[in-house]
Amino acid sequence: MMKTQSNQQNPKQGSTAKTIFLKVIPLVLTAWLAIYTLTMGIAVHKQVKAFQSQGNQGGDTLSWSSEEWQLLKDKTFLEARIALAGDDSIAMTIDFQDSIIRLETKGVVLREVKFGKVEISRFFKALKPLSYAALFSKPFMITEIEGSIVKEPIQVKKAPRDSTEAAQNITTVDTSRVEFVEWHLQLDSVFVVSFVQSERSFGQIDWPTLKYRLSRNYQTFAETNRDLLRFRLPAYQPEVTLFIPGKETKSFYRALPPNGKVALKF
């Protein structure tokens, strides 16, 4: 009797499991995706509206010609660089129009590199002239800087006792090892600027870079879900991605101080 009763329950259990996997789970994922898409759309709109209100309380109803727009951007960028010149630390300036990145200190250019490819969020194209001037007339503070390589490599060695031991401890550079460099800046916790090494074929990626990307994606995913579970709008941070040569990618990453400043010109 017990075997017969067990056999009668199995089909019901199998039917319940089938319903869960084929109907309930896809329905929950679809609902979550719809909620995520809707809330992110609202978050983007809210962020654009908040940025448009800066320096534009009376409404930017003027008609700006392309020449006037350009003069405003040049003036805004110059004001931000003048503000940077008043600081002793190393700062970064990014000119998206001329495709140039610079490291500067007190107005003196320390290093400069041109980039050939850039991906800019459409968010920045929605800014009106007066709002743009209010946002970019001053430098942004770096609130986060992380990358796929160590920012400040430190090697601890024991001092040799004599010349013989010193000769045995000569460090050799491994030239066969190839590092792929990728890093990002978070500016005032509202913008993100990513730097990716340009010399890499599609699909080629090393473990440190993969680990770095997974960590970034997981952090964004966790923060978004945390906000949704608390019935709050997820934070939206527009992003810009630049592709520059590997040596420059590494040198800029390690030269820029964690609490440095950045001036931008779109």
Short mmCIF file of the C-alpha atoms (twelve columns), coordinates in Angstrom:
data_MODEL
# 
_entry.id   MODEL 
# 
loop_
_atom_site.group_PDB 
_atom_site.id 
_atom_site.type_symbol 
_atom_site.label_atom_id 
_atom_site.label_alt_id 
_atom_site.label_comp_id 
_atom_site.label_asym_id 
_atom_site.label_seq_id 
_atom_site.Cartn_x 
_atom_site.Cartn_y 
_atom_site.Cartn_z 
_atom_site.pdbx_PDB_model_num 
ATOM 1   C CA . MET A 1   0.000  0.000  0.000   1 
ATOM 2   C CA . MET A 2   2.840  2.417  0.810   1 
ATOM 3   C CA . LYS A 3   4.515  1.886  -2.596  1 
ATOM 4   C CA . THR A 4   1.207  2.489  -4.395  1 
ATOM 5   C CA . GLN A 5   0.629  5.716  -2.475  1 
ATOM 6   C CA . SER A 6   4.176  6.904  -3.245  1 
ATOM 7   C CA . ASN A 7   3.707  6.207  -6.949  1 
ATOM 8   C CA . GLN A 8   0.474  8.228  -6.924  1 
ATOM 9   C CA . GLN A 9   2.237  11.278 -5.406  1 
ATOM 10  C CA . ASN A 10  5.183  11.383 -7.850  1 
ATOM 11  C CA . PRO A 11  3.195  12.599 -10.873 1 
ATOM 12  C CA . LYS A 12  1.797  15.469 -8.813  1 
ATOM 13  C CA . GLN A 13  5.255  16.461 -7.609  1 
ATOM 14  C CA . GLY A 14  6.602  16.311 -11.138 1 
ATOM 15  C CA . SER A 15  3.746  18.453 -12.399 1 
ATOM 16  C CA . THR A 16  4.372  21.055 -9.675  1 
ATOM 17  C CA . ALA A 17  8.089  21.236 -10.478 1 
ATOM 18  C CA . LYS A 18  7.321  21.534 -14.182 1 
ATOM 19  C CA . THR A 19  4.928  24.396 -13.532 1 
ATOM 20  C CA . ILE A 20  7.496  26.211 -11.407 1 
ATOM 21  C CA . PHE A 21  10.315 25.914 -13.964 1 
ATOM 22  C CA . LEU A 22  8.253  26.507 -17.091 1 
ATOM 23  C CA . LYS A 23  5.742  29.099 -15.885 1 
ATOM 24  C CA . VAL A 24  6.474  30.659 -12.490 1 
ATOM 25  C CA . ILE A 25  10.207 31.367 -12.896 1 
ATOM 26  C CA . PRO A 26  9.920  32.837 -16.445 1 
ATOM 27  C CA . LEU A 27  6.983  34.954 -15.266 1 
ATOM 28  C CA . VAL A 28  8.973  36.299 -12.300 1 
ATOM 29  C CA . LEU A 29  12.018 37.063 -14.495 1 
ATOM 30  C CA . THR A 30  9.848  38.813 -17.086 1 
ATOM 31  C CA . ALA A 31  8.147  40.905 -14.391 1 
ATOM 32  C CA . TRP A 32  11.517 41.831 -12.862 1 
ATOM 33  C CA . LEU A 33  12.910 42.797 -16.285 1 
ATOM 34  C CA . ALA A 34  9.876  44.988 -16.977 1 
ATOM 35  C CA . ILE A 35  10.165 46.682 -13.580 1 
ATOM 36  C CA . TYR A 36  13.916 47.167 -14.061 1 
ATOM 37  C CA . THR A 37  13.471 48.708 -17.525 1 
ATOM 38  C CA . LEU A 38  10.714 51.019 -16.323 1 
ATOM 39  C CA . THR A 39  12.554 52.212 -13.212 1 
ATOM 40  C CA . MET A 40  15.829 52.774 -15.094 1 
ATOM 41  C CA . GLY A 41  13.953 54.834 -17.676 1 
ATOM 42  C CA . ILE A 42  12.459 56.940 -14.902 1 
ATOM 43  C CA . ALA A 43  15.890 57.239 -13.225 1 
ATOM 44  C CA . VAL A 44  17.499 58.480 -16.458 1 
ATOM 45  C CA . HIS A 45  14.706 61.025 -16.983 1 
ATOM 46  C CA . LYS A 46  15.024 62.211 -13.386 1 
ATOM 47  C CA . GLN A 47  18.807 62.598 -13.716 1 
ATOM 48  C CA . VAL A 48  18.510 64.548 -16.964 1 
ATOM 49  C CA . LYS A 49  15.908 66.829 -15.390 1 
ATOM 50  C CA . ALA A 50  18.108 67.390 -12.333 1 
ATOM 51  C CA . PHE A 51  21.124 68.290 -14.459 1 
ATOM 52  C CA . GLN A 52  19.067 70.531 -16.734 1 
ATOM 53  C CA . SER A 53  17.934 72.543 -13.720 1 
ATOM 54  C CA . GLN A 54  21.520 73.498 -12.799 1 
ATOM 55  C CA . GLY A 55  22.290 77.032 -13.922 1 
ATOM 56  C CA . ASN A 56  19.009 77.061 -15.808 1 
ATOM 57  C CA . GLN A 57  16.417 78.111 -13.237 1 
ATOM 58  C CA . GLY A 58  14.788 80.570 -15.606 1 
ATOM 59  C CA . GLY A 59  14.711 78.134 -18.518 1 
ATOM 60  C CA . ASP A 60  17.141 78.109 -21.439 1 
ATOM 61  C CA . THR A 61  14.891 79.458 -24.161 1 
ATOM 62  C CA . LEU A 62  17.629 81.187 -26.173 1 
ATOM 63  C CA . SER A 63  18.508 80.005 -29.636 1 
ATOM 64  C CA . TRP A 64  22.194 79.073 -29.724 1 
ATOM 65  C CA . SER A 65  24.126 78.902 -32.994 1 
ATOM 66  C CA . SER A 66  26.851 76.297 -33.449 1 
ATOM 67  C CA . GLU A 67  29.526 79.021 -33.127 1 
ATOM 68  C CA . GLU A 68  28.043 80.284 -29.863 1 
ATOM 69  C CA . TRP A 69  27.760 76.728 -28.540 1 
ATOM 70  C CA . GLN A 70  31.437 76.148 -29.346 1 
ATOM 71  C CA . LEU A 71  32.535 79.405 -27.694 1 
ATOM 72  C CA . LEU A 72  30.577 78.450 -24.573 1 
ATOM 73  C CA . LYS A 73  32.256 75.033 -24.422 1 
ATOM 74  C CA . ASP A 74  35.721 76.566 -24.914 1 
ATOM 75  C CA . LYS A 75  35.076 79.140 -22.179 1 
ATOM 76  C CA . THR A 76  33.677 76.500 -19.813 1 
ATOM 77  C CA . PHE A 77  36.672 74.196 -20.328 1 
ATOM 78  C CA . LEU A 78  39.103 77.092 -19.791 1 
ATOM 79  C CA . GLU A 79  37.412 77.987 -16.497 1 
ATOM 80  C CA . ALA A 80  37.712 74.383 -15.306 1 
ATOM 81  C CA . ARG A 81  41.420 74.254 -16.250 1 
ATOM 82  C CA . ILE A 82  42.075 77.548 -14.442 1 
ATOM 83  C CA . ALA A 83  40.478 76.041 -11.336 1 
ATOM 84  C CA . LEU A 84  42.743 73.003 -11.695 1 
ATOM 85  C CA . ALA A 85  45.811 75.244 -11.989 1 
ATOM 86  C CA . GLY A 86  45.187 76.512 -8.466  1 
ATOM 87  C CA . ASP A 87  45.806 73.017 -7.044  1 
ATOM 88  C CA . ASP A 88  49.234 71.443 -6.508  1 
ATOM 89  C CA . SER A 89  48.197 67.848 -7.225  1 
ATOM 90  C CA . ILE A 90  48.180 66.118 -10.604 1 
ATOM 91  C CA . ALA A 91  44.895 66.486 -12.468 1 
ATOM 92  C CA . MET A 92  43.429 65.144 -15.696 1 
ATOM 93  C CA . THR A 93  41.760 66.985 -18.550 1 
ATOM 94  C CA . ILE A 94  39.780 65.208 -21.274 1 
ATOM 95  C CA . ASP A 95  38.937 67.047 -24.494 1 
ATOM 96  C CA . PHE A 96  36.482 64.917 -26.458 1 
ATOM 97  C CA . GLN A 97  36.402 67.357 -29.358 1 
ATOM 98  C CA . ASP A 98  40.159 67.187 -30.000 1 
ATOM 99  C CA . SER A 99  40.425 63.566 -28.708 1 
ATOM 100 C CA . ILE A 100 43.158 64.451 -26.208 1 
ATOM 101 C CA . ILE A 101 43.795 63.364 -22.625 1 
ATOM 102 C CA . ARG A 102 46.286 65.288 -20.506 1 
ATOM 103 C CA . LEU A 103 47.868 65.040 -17.087 1 
ATOM 104 C CA . GLU A 104 48.483 68.526 -15.720 1 
ATOM 105 C CA . THR A 105 49.761 70.234 -12.606 1 
ATOM 106 C CA . LYS A 106 49.432 73.974 -12.020 1 
ATOM 107 C CA . GLY A 107 48.661 74.485 -15.711 1 
ATOM 108 C CA . VAL A 108 51.732 72.593 -16.967 1 
ATOM 109 C CA . VAL A 109 51.063 69.571 -19.206 1 
ATOM 110 C CA . LEU A 110 52.993 66.544 -17.915 1 
ATOM 111 C CA . ARG A 111 51.709 63.925 -20.336 1 
ATOM 112 C CA . GLU A 112 49.419 63.932 -23.330 1 
ATOM 113 C CA . VAL A 113 47.904 61.254 -25.547 1 
ATOM 114 C CA . LYS A 114 45.335 61.180 -28.326 1 
ATOM 115 C CA . PHE A 115 42.588 58.570 -28.401 1 
ATOM 116 C CA . GLY A 116 41.036 57.278 -31.596 1 
ATOM 117 C CA . LYS A 117 37.805 55.744 -30.327 1 
ATOM 118 C CA . VAL A 118 35.289 56.858 -27.740 1 
ATOM 119 C CA . GLU A 119 31.801 55.767 -26.688 1 
ATOM 120 C CA . ILE A 120 29.715 58.584 -25.190 1 
ATOM 121 C CA . SER A 121 26.339 58.146 -23.530 1 
ATOM 122 C CA . ARG A 122 23.497 59.990 -25.268 1 
ATOM 123 C CA . PHE A 123 22.772 61.505 -21.871 1 
ATOM 124 C CA . PHE A 124 25.388 64.227 -22.445 1 
ATOM 125 C CA . LYS A 125 23.812 65.284 -25.744 1 
ATOM 126 C CA . ALA A 126 20.590 66.139 -23.916 1 
ATOM 127 C CA . LEU A 127 22.220 68.921 -21.878 1 
ATOM 128 C CA . LYS A 128 21.289 72.476 -22.794 1 
ATOM 129 C CA . PRO A 129 23.938 75.246 -23.005 1 
ATOM 130 C CA . LEU A 130 23.332 76.944 -19.633 1 
ATOM 131 C CA . SER A 131 23.147 73.601 -17.815 1 
ATOM 132 C CA . TYR A 132 26.308 72.427 -19.584 1 
ATOM 133 C CA . ALA A 133 28.160 75.579 -18.512 1 
ATOM 134 C CA . ALA A 134 27.067 75.171 -14.880 1 
ATOM 135 C CA . LEU A 135 28.169 71.516 -14.781 1 
ATOM 136 C CA . PHE A 136 31.498 71.629 -16.604 1 
ATOM 137 C CA . SER A 137 32.853 75.057 -15.628 1 
ATOM 138 C CA . LYS A 138 34.469 73.445 -12.589 1 
ATOM 139 C CA . PRO A 139 36.506 70.239 -12.236 1 
ATOM 140 C CA . PHE A 140 34.994 67.019 -10.907 1 
ATOM 141 C CA . MET A 141 36.397 65.217 -7.872  1 
ATOM 142 C CA . ILE A 142 37.401 61.561 -8.212  1 
ATOM 143 C CA . THR A 143 35.250 59.560 -5.810  1 
ATOM 144 C CA . GLU A 144 36.342 56.117 -7.034  1 
ATOM 145 C CA . ILE A 145 39.216 54.790 -9.108  1 
ATOM 146 C CA . GLU A 146 39.653 51.062 -9.809  1 
ATOM 147 C CA . GLY A 147 41.285 48.944 -12.501 1 
ATOM 148 C CA . SER A 148 42.365 45.517 -13.674 1 
ATOM 149 C CA . ILE A 149 45.952 46.063 -12.477 1 
ATOM 150 C CA . VAL A 150 47.447 47.163 -9.180  1 
ATOM 151 C CA . LYS A 151 47.506 50.937 -8.980  1 
ATOM 152 C CA . GLU A 152 50.555 51.264 -6.731  1 
ATOM 153 C CA . PRO A 153 52.765 48.162 -7.066  1 
ATOM 154 C CA . ILE A 154 54.930 47.652 -3.991  1 
ATOM 155 C CA . GLN A 155 57.709 45.079 -3.813  1 
ATOM 156 C CA . VAL A 156 59.322 44.372 -0.446  1 
ATOM 157 C CA . LYS A 157 62.870 42.970 -0.500  1 
ATOM 158 C CA . LYS A 158 65.299 42.045 2.200   1 
ATOM 159 C CA . ALA A 159 68.545 43.986 2.074   1 
ATOM 160 C CA . PRO A 160 71.500 41.767 0.960   1 
ATOM 161 C CA . ARG A 161 74.248 41.063 3.469   1 
ATOM 162 C CA . ASP A 162 77.083 41.349 0.955   1 
ATOM 163 C CA . SER A 163 77.840 41.875 -2.746  1 
ATOM 164 C CA . THR A 164 77.562 38.142 -3.490  1 
ATOM 165 C CA . GLU A 165 74.023 37.934 -2.148  1 
ATOM 166 C CA . ALA A 166 73.127 41.163 -3.948  1 
ATOM 167 C CA . ALA A 167 74.275 39.691 -7.254  1 
ATOM 168 C CA . GLN A 168 72.083 36.643 -6.701  1 
ATOM 169 C CA . ASN A 169 68.998 38.771 -6.042  1 
ATOM 170 C CA . ILE A 170 68.964 40.654 -9.329  1 
ATOM 171 C CA . THR A 171 65.378 41.096 -10.489 1 
ATOM 172 C CA . THR A 172 64.656 40.075 -14.067 1 
ATOM 173 C CA . VAL A 173 61.721 41.565 -15.950 1 
ATOM 174 C CA . ASP A 174 59.351 39.064 -17.507 1 
ATOM 175 C CA . THR A 175 58.889 40.529 -21.000 1 
ATOM 176 C CA . SER A 176 56.734 37.607 -22.157 1 
ATOM 177 C CA . ARG A 177 53.857 38.557 -19.835 1 
ATOM 178 C CA . VAL A 178 51.212 40.695 -21.479 1 
ATOM 179 C CA . GLU A 179 48.899 42.775 -19.304 1 
ATOM 180 C CA . PHE A 180 45.574 44.080 -20.525 1 
ATOM 181 C CA . VAL A 181 44.803 47.369 -18.792 1 
ATOM 182 C CA . GLU A 182 41.307 48.608 -18.086 1 
ATOM 183 C CA . TRP A 183 40.165 51.038 -15.392 1 
ATOM 184 C CA . HIS A 184 37.505 53.608 -14.561 1 
ATOM 185 C CA . LEU A 185 36.888 56.829 -12.696 1 
ATOM 186 C CA . GLN A 186 33.765 57.818 -10.824 1 
ATOM 187 C CA . LEU A 187 33.425 61.599 -10.758 1 
ATOM 188 C CA . ASP A 188 31.427 63.225 -7.953  1 
ATOM 189 C CA . SER A 189 29.493 59.927 -7.814  1 
ATOM 190 C CA . VAL A 190 27.461 61.018 -10.881 1 
ATOM 191 C CA . PHE A 191 29.660 60.341 -13.942 1 
ATOM 192 C CA . VAL A 192 31.805 57.367 -14.929 1 
ATOM 193 C CA . VAL A 193 34.766 57.548 -17.315 1 
ATOM 194 C CA . SER A 194 36.266 54.201 -18.378 1 
ATOM 195 C CA . PHE A 195 39.636 53.658 -20.044 1 
ATOM 196 C CA . VAL A 196 40.250 50.536 -22.129 1 
ATOM 197 C CA . GLN A 197 43.471 49.437 -23.795 1 
ATOM 198 C CA . SER A 198 43.040 49.680 -27.554 1 
ATOM 199 C CA . GLU A 199 45.546 46.988 -28.632 1 
ATOM 200 C CA . ARG A 200 43.553 43.835 -28.119 1 
ATOM 201 C CA . SER A 201 41.795 41.530 -30.543 1 
ATOM 202 C CA . PHE A 202 38.139 40.729 -29.974 1 
ATOM 203 C CA . GLY A 203 37.607 37.873 -27.546 1 
ATOM 204 C CA . GLN A 204 41.101 38.005 -26.041 1 
ATOM 205 C CA . ILE A 205 40.938 38.723 -22.336 1 
ATOM 206 C CA . ASP A 206 42.995 37.742 -19.314 1 
ATOM 207 C CA . TRP A 207 41.761 36.708 -15.881 1 
ATOM 208 C CA . PRO A 208 42.514 40.009 -14.034 1 
ATOM 209 C CA . THR A 209 40.463 41.950 -16.598 1 
ATOM 210 C CA . LEU A 210 37.617 39.427 -16.474 1 
ATOM 211 C CA . LYS A 211 37.646 39.559 -12.676 1 
ATOM 212 C CA . TYR A 212 37.573 43.370 -12.772 1 
ATOM 213 C CA . ARG A 213 34.608 43.416 -15.182 1 
ATOM 214 C CA . LEU A 214 32.680 40.818 -13.188 1 
ATOM 215 C CA . SER A 215 33.254 42.804 -10.012 1 
ATOM 216 C CA . ARG A 216 31.927 46.008 -11.626 1 
ATOM 217 C CA . ASN A 217 28.868 44.276 -13.090 1 
ATOM 218 C CA . TYR A 218 28.087 42.484 -9.835  1 
ATOM 219 C CA . GLN A 219 28.355 45.717 -7.861  1 
ATOM 220 C CA . THR A 220 25.961 47.491 -10.231 1 
ATOM 221 C CA . PHE A 221 23.564 44.516 -10.227 1 
ATOM 222 C CA . ALA A 222 23.576 44.270 -6.424  1 
ATOM 223 C CA . GLU A 223 23.018 48.000 -5.905  1 
ATOM 224 C CA . THR A 224 20.183 48.071 -8.453  1 
ATOM 225 C CA . ASN A 225 18.399 45.113 -6.875  1 
ATOM 226 C CA . ARG A 226 18.865 46.574 -3.409  1 
ATOM 227 C CA . ASP A 227 17.177 49.797 -4.516  1 
ATOM 228 C CA . LEU A 228 14.335 47.934 -6.219  1 
ATOM 229 C CA . LEU A 229 13.666 45.807 -3.141  1 
ATOM 230 C CA . ARG A 230 13.486 48.998 -1.068  1 
ATOM 231 C CA . PHE A 231 11.131 50.615 -3.608  1 
ATOM 232 C CA . ARG A 232 13.689 53.264 -4.559  1 
ATOM 233 C CA . LEU A 233 14.821 54.439 -7.990  1 
ATOM 234 C CA . PRO A 234 18.202 52.948 -8.956  1 
ATOM 235 C CA . ALA A 235 21.079 55.392 -9.267  1 
ATOM 236 C CA . TYR A 236 21.912 56.219 -12.884 1 
ATOM 237 C CA . GLN A 237 25.469 57.224 -13.798 1 
ATOM 238 C CA . PRO A 238 26.108 58.140 -17.462 1 
ATOM 239 C CA . GLU A 239 29.346 56.627 -18.754 1 
ATOM 240 C CA . VAL A 240 32.019 57.487 -21.290 1 
ATOM 241 C CA . THR A 241 34.513 54.883 -22.526 1 
ATOM 242 C CA . LEU A 242 37.839 55.811 -24.113 1 
ATOM 243 C CA . PHE A 243 40.196 53.456 -25.954 1 
ATOM 244 C CA . ILE A 244 43.864 54.430 -25.684 1 
ATOM 245 C CA . PRO A 245 47.249 52.651 -26.114 1 
ATOM 246 C CA . GLY A 246 48.182 50.174 -23.405 1 
ATOM 247 C CA . LYS A 247 51.315 51.939 -22.131 1 
ATOM 248 C CA . GLU A 248 49.442 55.194 -21.765 1 
ATOM 249 C CA . THR A 249 46.499 53.455 -20.130 1 
ATOM 250 C CA . LYS A 250 48.792 52.087 -17.436 1 
ATOM 251 C CA . SER A 251 50.829 55.272 -16.907 1 
ATOM 252 C CA . PHE A 252 47.763 57.521 -16.625 1 
ATOM 253 C CA . TYR A 253 46.130 55.121 -14.161 1 
ATOM 254 C CA . ARG A 254 49.146 54.998 -11.867 1 
ATOM 255 C CA . ALA A 255 50.003 58.695 -12.104 1 
ATOM 256 C CA . LEU A 256 46.546 60.045 -11.260 1 
ATOM 257 C CA . PRO A 257 46.015 60.442 -7.488  1 
ATOM 258 C CA . PRO A 258 42.929 58.744 -5.972  1 
ATOM 259 C CA . ASN A 259 41.608 62.115 -4.754  1 
ATOM 260 C CA . GLY A 260 42.510 63.993 -7.932  1 
ATOM 261 C CA . LYS A 261 40.322 66.172 -10.133 1 
ATOM 262 C CA . VAL A 262 39.172 65.921 -13.736 1 
ATOM 263 C CA . ALA A 263 37.986 68.574 -16.215 1 
ATOM 264 C CA . LEU A 264 35.854 67.537 -19.212 1 
ATOM 265 C CA . LYS A 265 34.973 69.111 -22.535 1 
ATOM 266 C CA . PHE A 266 32.344 67.491 -24.802 1 
# 
